[in-house]
Amino acid sequence: MPQSNLSANRVLDLLPQKPSRAALEEAIFRSKAELASWEADTLSLEVTPDRLDLLSEGGLGLYLQGALGLRSGPVPPASTPAPLENPRAVVDASVRPLRPYFAGAILSAPAGVALDAGLLAEAIRFQELLHATFGWDRRAASLGLYPLERLRAPIRYALEPMANVRFVPLDGAGEVGADRFFQEHPLARRYAPLGRTGDHCLTLRDSDQQILSLPPVLNSRTAGEARIGDRELLLESTGTREARVAESVGLLLLPFVARGWSVRPLPVEYPERVDSGVSWISARSMSLSMATLRDIGGQVFGAADIEGWLAQARLGVAATEDGWQVEVPPWRPDLQTPVDLAEEVLLARGIDPQEALLPPSSTRGQRTPEGRFRRKVRELLRGLGYVELRTPALVAQRYATLLGRGEAIAVTNPVSEMYSRMRDQLQLSLVGVLERNVRHAYPQRFADVGPVVVLDRTAESGGRTRWHAGAVIAHEGAGFADAAALVDYVAGAFGALGVRAPVEFPGTIAGRGARLQIAGDRVAEMGEFSPALLSALRVPVPVAWAEIDLTALWPLVSREETP
Amino acid sequence: MPNEEEATPPDRTPTLTLSDPERKVLEALQAAPDVLQEETIVAERTNLAPDAARGSLERLRSKRLAIVEEESWTERSLTRRGQEARGHGLPERRFLAALERRGGTMTTEELGTEGLSGEEQAAAIGYLRRHGYLAEGIPFRWAASHPPIASELPEERLLELVATGAPEIDSALFDQLLRRGLVGAERHRLRRWLPSPEGRSLLLPVPGQPLVGALTSALLASGDWAQVSFRPYDVRAQAPYIQGARPHPYLAWLEEVEEILIGLGFEEAEGPLLETEFWNSDVLYMPQEHPARSVHDMFYADVPPGAALPEPLLDRVAAAHEGRPMPGESLPISPGWRAAYARDQARRPVLRSQTTAVSARFLARQPEPPFRVFCIGRNFRPDAVDVRHHIEFDQCEGILGSEGVTLRHLVGVFQSFAEALGIRELKIRPSYFPFTEPSIEGHVRHPQLGWMEVFPGGLLRPEVLRPLGIRVPVAAWGIGITRLALVSLGFNDIRDLFLDDHERLSGRPG
C-alpha cells in the first residue's frame, strides 16, 4: 500500500479545533488510511491505492474536518481572482508518439500570502508520491510546478533535437547539454525511455525559450524552480494516460486548495483542438439513487442522514427526484460511478457488525467430487505409513535437470534458481525433500498429493493443472516392487486395474521403470532412482518412486469413489 | 523337530538368553517369589557353588530378572587391651589415682612403680595434659586450676557402652579409642534376592527342550511348537522404529477451515495454477497497466501459445476496461480505465497471483443463483523468501451470489466465520480492491494477539459482474489464511507451512 510520512502539525493546522489524539486516531481508522505510527510531528500513514489524497496534509486535513464534524460540504470555492491575462499551453504534434497528453492549472495565493517553506515541502513530497504511485513511476503521468511570475506565456510542450537543448538542472550547478544530461544524471538515465527517443527529447519552454523542464525527468533551476515567496504557480502534468494526466493535476491541487489558494484553468492548444482546461480543476456532477444505496448497504436511510454523510465526505449534494446530484472535487478520482458514491456514504456512516445479516438464501456446502477423491487417496497413503507433505509447486531448475524433466514450465522472471520451474511431476519436489532429509534415519516414506502443470496447447494458458499423488520409499531394501505395489494398491482401492509396461525414465535405473495404463490412459509411473541421481542428492539408500496422475485416474474410478 | 538355527527369529528383537546355572537360580527364586533369599540359601537350593550362585544372581540382575536387597551393619567390640582397661582402669585413670594418692606430686621414678607400661604412661600423660589436669614439667603435679576429677571419664563410659552393645555411641570418641587399640569395628553385609516382576513371570524352558527364536508357520502346521521352548526376548531392548503417518499440520488445519466453510453452505471450487492475464486480472477489472501486474508482482511463464480466449467474453471485458458500451448495449458500465485494452496482453500466461481468478471462472459459467463458493488455493508472487514472505502462498476466498445480497450479508459471513474460530469481536473498516466496491476489511480481536486484519471483502463491481453475465449482486470475501495458520499452528516462519522434515512430521521421538 502507498505510504508516506506527513507533518502532524500541518494537518492539525487545518482543523478549527484541536481534537484529542484518540478521536483523531479513531477517525483515521474509519478512513482508507492506516496510521502506522505517530511520533512528534511525524504521522506515518498507509492508504489504499484509491485514496492517495489522504497522503497529503491538505487531503487528510479536509477529510478530518468532515469526519470530526468540524466542517462539512464541499471545500469553499476559491474567490475568483481579478481577471488576469490567462496564460496558455501549446502542445506540439511531435510529442504524440512518445508522451502525448498534457494538462495543467494556474494556482494563485490568497491575498497577503505567498508560497512558504512548509507548503512547498508538502507539495514536492506529494508530487513525488504521485509520480511513484498514481503516475506509475512517471510513465502514466508526471507533474511539475513552476513560478508563473518568472515565465512568459504561452508555454510550449514539444519534442526537439537534444543538440538544441541546454539548461541548468534543478539540482545542478551549471548549464549542461541534453546529451550529457541523459548520459550522466541518474534521474535522466532512469527515465530516459519516457522522455527521449533517439536524439530528441521532450521539453517544456516558455515563449522566451527558457527551458522549464525536460518532462518527465527534471525541472530547470532557472525558469523551472518554484520558490518561497512565489504567489502564482503553473502546475502541469504530462503522460501517456490521458485520464491519469488530468486526474494527477486535480490531486496536486489539494495542498494548495486546502490552504485557500485559488485555481484557474490553463487552456491547452493541441494541433487540432483547444481544451479549455476547466474540466481538470472543476467538480464533476454525478448522480446517486436511493435504490443503489439500498441495494448495496442493505437498508434504507433517511434522506437528511444521507445528505449529511455526503457533506461529511466533503462532497456537494443536491436532492433530485429519486436521489441526489453529487459534486465531486477533482482530487477524488476514485469516485467515478454511483457504486463509488454509495461506498462513500456507507463509510462516512460507518459499518456496524451488529447489523450483519445471514445470507438471504440457503445453499448446501460441499467439496468437489474430485477433491473428495484426492482426500481419500491422501488417507490411503497415510494409512500405509507415508509421511504426508505439502511441497511448493515451484521447484529448482537443478531438480528438473537431474530428473530430465526439460518440459517442466520455466518461469521467465524467477526470483531464484530454487523456484524457477513449475513442476510437471511431484517427483521434482520429492527429490528435494529426500535431499533435505539425508541427516535423518531411514526408512523414510514420503507422499504428496498436489497440483502440477503440464504443457497443453488446448488450454488457454498453454498449460493444464493436474493433480498427482507422488511417493518415495527410501530404505536399505527399497526397490521397484515397493513402488509397483503402492500404485497397484491405490488404483486397486478404487477398483481400477491396469497394465504395467516397461519405460525408460531419466534418473531411473534402466530396466526398472514402468508406466501403468488403464483403458489406454497413462495413469501412473514408477521406478527405482538411479545411483547417479541418489549420489547427486547424497541419499545413502535405494529409493523407489511412484507418481499417480489422479486427474487421469478420477474419470476411470469416479463411480467407484469409495475404496 | 526344528533345530535352533532354523528357528532363528527373522526380526531384530534382541533375544534373552539364560545359561543353565542362571535358569536354575531363577527357578529357585521363582519357587518362593516373595521371600528374600540369601545367597547361601540359593546356593544350597541349586546345588551350585556359592561363587557360581552369586555370579548367576548378578547376571540375572543385569538382565533385569532379579532384584537384590543389601543389608549392611557394623559390629563394635572391645579389644583385649580394651577389656583389660575396662577391668583395671584406663591408664589416665590409674595415673590420676596414683597422683592423688601421692599428695599431688609424683616423680618419674615413682610413676615407674605404678604398673603402667611406657606406652600407657605416654598415653596417660598426653591425655591428662590435653584435658588440663596435669601441669607441664617434672615431677608430675596438678595443674593450677585443673577440672574436678570426674568419677567416670567419657572414655570409660564409651568402653562400657561398647562392652554392653549399646546401639548409639559417640562415633568421634569411638574413633579415638579405635586409634588407641581399645575398641574394634567389623562391617557385615547381607545380600538377599527376589525375582523381579519380569523374572517372576518369565516362562522358563522345559529342561531338555530346545530353545527356538521365532514361532513359524512350519512350527504351527507341524504341531512341533508343543515340543519346543521359545527363547525369551529382552523386552526392554530398543524397539525398531515405526514411522508415523500423521496428517501434515498445515493440510490438517486447512481441512478444518474447509469444514467451517462447508458448514456455512459454501461449495468448493478449483482453478488452474497457470492462468492467462485475462482470467487472473482482466476479468477482475484490474487495469492492464497497473503496477501490480508488472514482473515485480507476477510470475510470467515461458509456454507456447495455448487455445484462444472466449471471444464474446473478451469483447465484453475489453468494453468494460475501455469504458465503452458492451456489444448489444447502448451505455457503458462506467468510464472504465479510459485506455485501450490490449488483447495480446490478455493472452499472456502467468502463474496465478490471486484465487479470485477461480471465482471469476466460476462466475463465467453463469451459475444459477443462489450460490456460495469458496476456494483455498496456491498463488505465486515474486518475493524474497524469508520468515514472513514466500513466493508461494495460499489464499482462501469465496463469493456469495443471490438476489438481495448486500454488504450486511458479507459482514454476516465474516461474523459466522469468526465465531466458528471462537472469535467474538469484529470491527469493520474501509479498504480497497480493484474488483469490489464497496471494499471493506474485517478486524477481529484474537485472544492473544489483539486486533488483526483477517477478512478483506466487498461487493463485486458492475465492471466485473456485467461482462460475466451475472445479474445478481455478488459479495466476495477473503480470509488472511496464512497469518491465521501461523498463529493457529504456533509457527513463526511461513516456510514451516511447507514443513518437510522427516522427524518433525513423523513424530519420531528424540
Interface residues (C-beta under 8 A of the other chain):
Chain A: F29 R30 S31 K32 T48 P49 D50 R51 T133 W136 D137 R139 A140 R241 E242 A243 D295 I296 G297 G298 Q299 Q336 T337 V339 D340 A342 E343 L346 L347 I351 D352 P353 E355 A356 L357 L358 P359 P360 S361 S362 T363 R364 G365 Q366 R367 T368 E370 G371 R375 R378 L381 R382 G383 L384 G385 Y386 V387 E388 L389 R390 T391 P392 A393 L394 I409 A410 V411 T412 N413 P414 V415 S416 M418 Y419 M422 G432 V433 R436 N437 H440 A441 P443 Q444 R445 F446 P451 V453 L455 D456 R457 T458 A459 E460 S461 G462 G463 R464 T465
Chain B: Y241 I242 Q243 G244 A245 R246 P247 H248 Y250 L251 E255 E258 L261 I262 G263 L264 G265 F266 E267 E268 A269 E270 G271 P272 L273 L274 E275 T276 F278 W279 E289 H290 P291 V295 F299 Y300 A301 D302 V303 P304 P305 G306 A307 A308 L309 I333 S334 P335 W337 R338 A339 R347 P349 V350 L351 P369 P370 F371 R372 R378 F380 P382 D383 A384 V385 H390 I391 E392 L400 S402 E403 G404 V405 T406 L407 R408 H409 V411 G412 V413 F414 Q415 S416 L426 K427 I428 R429 P430 S431 Y432 E437 P438 S439 I440 G442 L459 R461 P462 P473 L497 F498 L499 D500 D501 H502 E503 L505 S506 R508
